[in-house]
Structures are given as C-alpha cells and as structure tokens.
C-alpha cells in the first residue's frame, strides 16, 4: 500500500488531536482514501454525465437547426413547385387557346381554299361561256359578212342587168421588165359596174400580181404567176390599180430582169 497520503492524514489527525500516533490513524486513513477515491470517481462520473448531457443537447440543437433548415428548404421547394405548377397551368391554358386559335385559323384557311377553288371553277366556266359566246359571235359575223357579200353581188348583178350594155374599149398593152424587188402600178379609172378583162405574161420567171380598189382594199391577189387571165367589175367609182412586182430581189437570172407583157380592155357604159 502506498503511504504517500499518510502525512496529510496525520496532519489532519493532529489538527483534531495533537500527538496521536500514525499507527492509530492509518486504518482511518485507508477508509478516507477509499472514500476519497469513490468521491473522485463519482465526481468523474458526474462530469461524464454532464458532458454527455451537454453533447446530447448540442446534438439536439444541431439536429433541430438542421431540421429547421430542412423544413425551410422544403417549404421553399414546395413554394417553387407550386409556382411551377401555376406556370405549367398557365402554359397549358395558353397552349389550349393557341390550339383553338390554330384550329379556327385552319378552318378559315380551308374555307378560303374551297372558296378560291369554287371561284376558279366559276371563272373557268365563265371563260368557257365567253369563249363559246365569242365563237357564236364570230360565226354570226361571218354569216353576216357572207350574206352581205351575196347581197352586194346580187345587187350588182341586178344593177348590171338593168344597166345599158357595156361597150368594149380599145386594147391596152403595157410591156417592161422588173428586177431587185421592183414594182410597177397601172391605174385605171372606172365607173360603177364597169369591167376590166385582160391577161399577164412573164417572159422567164414568175411575177407577183394583184389588184386594189380605190380605198386600197384587195380586189384580188393572184400571187406569183407566169401567165394568168383576169377580170373584175368595179363596185364603186374610182381609181383601181394593177400591181406587178419582182418577188425575188436577186440578179442571178439572166441579165437580172424579168420581162412582162400586160394586155387588157375596159368595158365601159
């Protein structure tokens, strides 16, 4: 047994009763040391308990703080979720409205396409009707012109029958040559229903021959001829013109000129 604590015990005993022997005090000292150790152990255990309680309180405080933060974060998250849900609902509403508007627009577009197709069909039908009407008008004009021509001819024949007999004049002969697109004209003054009869000869190549009335309208176009006979009756008084022309415009045929002879007589009133 250690005796390190004996002086203190002895000192304590002497303070109680001076002069007491250490041997007498030793048993009491052992008891005191044991009780001291137990008291120290109790104090240590109490300190451990206090420390444990403080640690538990700290853990509870930290846990509570974390729980509070978690609750706060959870509430913020719930608020964000609610806001997102509201935004989604708004977007769904806008999408539904847009789809409704798009459907209405599509309906109007289809209706416009149908109206356009109907209008085009009506336009085509109207065009066909106009074309048919124009054809009918053209045919009617042609029939009118034909009837007018026939009436004019009948009238001329009637007037010719009623008119005194025509007297044949002296023959007229015109000779010459043409080349390089040259053209000559032979004017003849006639009264209504007077006639001209004659013939044209080309020496080597064909020539262009035609007759015009006083207004410049074509009486008859003979085209390209080498020899032809002609006859016409004046429908109105005035100057009628016989045209003879070189249609080629070249100088590779003989001496480059085409000789011709024109003979005609006038049957006058």
Secondary structure, 3 states (H helix, E strand, C coil): CCCCCHHHHHHHHHHHCCCCCHHHHHHHHHHHHHHHHHHHHHHHHHHHHHHHHHHHHHHHHHHHHHHHHHHHHHHHHHHHHHHHHHHHHHHHHHHHHHHHHHHHHHHHHHHHHHHHHHHHHHHHHHHHHHHHHHHHHHHHHHHHHHHHHHHHHHHHHHHHHHCCCCEECCCEEEEEEECCCCEEEEEEEECCCCEEEEEEEECCCCEEEEEECCCCCEEEEEEEECEEEEEEECCCCEEEEEEEECCCCCCCCCCCCEEEEEEEEEEEC
